[in-house]
């Protein structure tokens, strides 16, 4: 168990890509990581989301909202998955403010020891704060290449791209390559 003592946080919402989320749940745990899925709970104890492909139910009991900086610093990686998760999480009640999930992600970006993993349409969560990826090498789903370039990122035509503490993946179908890269980075000395 090479990731014992490492915490990995993964955003979750409805319309997640079922095979990707289940892969993370089991693969990271298989390496000994402490895996946490979090979302906006909207004042509830838990929310059960459903996947896009198979409508698989997934119960979430953790929220990123209210997470203090010390708790955030305890994570080794924060992952924004594929599917519609990021689109749903970039909702904000106040259109003059950055969405809470994007604010949380920006806080993670400020912690260089935390690996930030963004795959496929996950880059949508960055759109309200493009400075997070401006000038950085990324890959996104083919449908988002223009979006990434408009954010000032440098698109790279590879399945997985590493730019320092940022790991990006092309699509949910590449989640195994993406996860393995994150695992390798954590084994090689990431928090």
C-alpha positions in Angstrom: 0.0 0.0 0.0 2.1 2.8 -1.3 -0.2 5.7 -0.6 -0.9 5.0 3.1 -1.3 8.3 4.9 -2.3 10.2 1.7 -5.7 11.9 1.4 -7.3 12.3 -2.0 -10.4 14.5 -2.4 -12.7 14.1 -5.4 -15.6 16.3 -6.3 -18.9 14.6 -7.0 -22.3 15.7 -8.4 -25.0 14.1 -10.5 -24.3 13.1 -14.1 -20.9 11.8 -13.1 -19.2 9.3 -15.5 -19.9 6.1 -13.6 -16.8 4.0 -14.7 -14.5 6.9 -13.8 -15.8 7.5 -10.3 -15.9 3.8 -9.4 -12.4 3.4 -10.7 -11.1 6.2 -8.5 -13.0 4.9 -5.5 -11.4 1.5 -5.7 -8.0 2.2 -7.3 -6.8 4.9 -5.0 -8.0 2.9 -2.0 -6.2 -0.1 -3.3 -3.0 1.9 -3.0 -3.9 2.7 0.6 -5.1 6.3 0.1 -7.8 7.8 2.3 -10.4 8.7 -0.4 -13.0 11.4 0.2 -15.8 12.4 -2.2 -17.3 15.9 -1.5 -19.8 18.3 -2.9 -22.2 21.0 -1.8 -24.6 19.4 0.6 -27.0 22.4 0.7 -27.6 21.9 4.4 -28.4 18.2 4.1 -26.7 15.3 5.9 -26.2 13.5 2.5 -27.2 13.6 -1.1 -27.5 10.6 -3.4 -26.3 11.5 -6.9 -26.8 9.4 -10.0 -24.3 8.6 -12.8 -24.7 9.6 -16.4 -24.1 6.2 -18.1 -25.8 3.7 -15.8 -27.7 5.9 -13.4 -25.6 4.3 -10.6 -26.5 5.9 -7.2 -23.6 7.4 -5.2 -24.2 8.8 -1.7 -22.1 11.7 -0.6 -21.8 12.8 3.0 -19.0 15.3 2.8 -18.9 19.0 1.8 -16.0 21.1 0.7 -17.8 24.1 2.0 -16.5 25.3 5.3 -13.4 23.3 5.0 -10.6 25.2 6.7 -7.2 25.7 5.3 -5.5 23.3 7.7 -7.9 20.5 6.7 -7.4 21.4 3.0 -3.6 21.2 3.5 -4.0 17.7 4.7 -5.0 16.5 1.2 -2.4 15.2 -1.2 -4.6 15.6 -4.3 -7.8 17.2 -5.3 -9.5 15.9 -8.4 -12.2 17.4 -10.6 -13.7 14.5 -12.6 -15.3 14.2 -16.0 -18.9 14.4 -17.0 -21.3 17.1 -15.8 -19.9 17.3 -12.3 -18.0 20.5 -12.8 -20.8 22.2 -14.7 -23.2 21.5 -11.9 -20.7 22.6 -9.3 -20.0 25.9 -10.9 -23.5 27.1 -10.1 -23.5 30.2 -7.9 -26.5 31.8 -6.3 -24.9 35.2 -6.6 -23.8 35.9 -10.2 -21.4 38.6 -9.0 -19.4 36.0 -7.1 -17.1 33.1 -8.1 -18.9 29.8 -7.5 -18.1 28.2 -4.1 -16.5 25.1 -5.8 -14.3 27.3 -7.9 -13.3 29.3 -4.8 -12.4 26.0 -3.1 -10.4 24.8 -6.2 -8.5 28.2 -6.2 -7.6 27.6 -2.6 -6.2 24.2 -3.5 -4.2 25.8 -6.4 -2.6 28.1 -3.8 -1.2 25.0 -2.0 1.7 23.8 -4.3 2.1 20.6 -2.4 -1.4 19.5 -3.4 -1.7 17.8 -6.8 -4.6 19.2 -8.7 -6.1 16.7 -11.1 -8.6 17.9 -13.8 -9.9 15.6 -16.4 -12.2 16.0 -19.4 -15.0 18.5 -18.9 -13.6 19.2 -15.4 -11.9 22.2 -16.8 -15.3 23.9 -16.8 -14.9 24.4 -13.0 -11.8 26.5 -13.7 -13.6 28.8 -16.2 -14.7 31.4 -13.6 -11.0 31.8 -12.5 -9.0 31.3 -15.7 -5.8 32.7 -14.1 -5.5 29.2 -12.4 -4.5 27.6 -15.7 -3.3 30.7 -17.7 0.1 29.8 -19.3 0.0 26.2 -18.1 0.1 23.1 -20.3 -3.2 21.2 -20.3 -5.2 18.6 -22.1 -9.0 18.6 -22.1 -11.9 16.8 -23.9 -11.8 17.6 -27.6 -15.0 19.7 -27.2 -13.2 22.0 -24.7 -10.0 22.9 -26.6 -11.3 26.3 -27.5 -12.4 26.9 -23.9 -8.9 26.0 -22.6 -7.2 28.3 -25.1 -9.7 31.1 -24.2 -8.6 30.6 -20.6 -5.0 31.2 -21.7 -3.9 27.6 -21.2 -1.5 25.9 -23.7 -3.4 22.9 -25.2 -1.2 19.8 -25.6 -2.5 16.9 -27.7 -1.7 14.0 -25.3 -3.9 11.8 -23.1 -2.4 13.0 -19.8 -0.4 16.2 -19.3 1.6 17.1 -16.2 2.5 20.8 -15.6 4.1 20.9 -12.1 1.3 20.3 -9.6 -1.4 20.2 -12.2 -2.3 16.9 -13.9 -4.9 17.0 -16.7 -6.6 14.2 -18.7 -8.3 14.1 -22.0 -11.5 12.2 -21.1 -13.2 10.0 -18.5 -12.2 7.1 -20.7 -8.6 7.9 -19.9 -9.2 7.9 -16.1 -6.9 4.9 -15.6 -4.0 6.7 -17.2 -4.8 9.9 -15.3 -5.1 8.1 -11.9 -1.9 6.2 -12.5 0.0 9.4 -13.2 -1.3 10.9 -9.9 -0.4 7.7 -8.0 3.1 7.8 -9.5 3.5 11.4 -8.5 2.3 10.8 -5.0 4.7 7.8 -4.7 7.6 9.9 -5.9 7.2 12.4 -3.1 4.1 14.4 -3.6 2.4 15.2 -0.3 
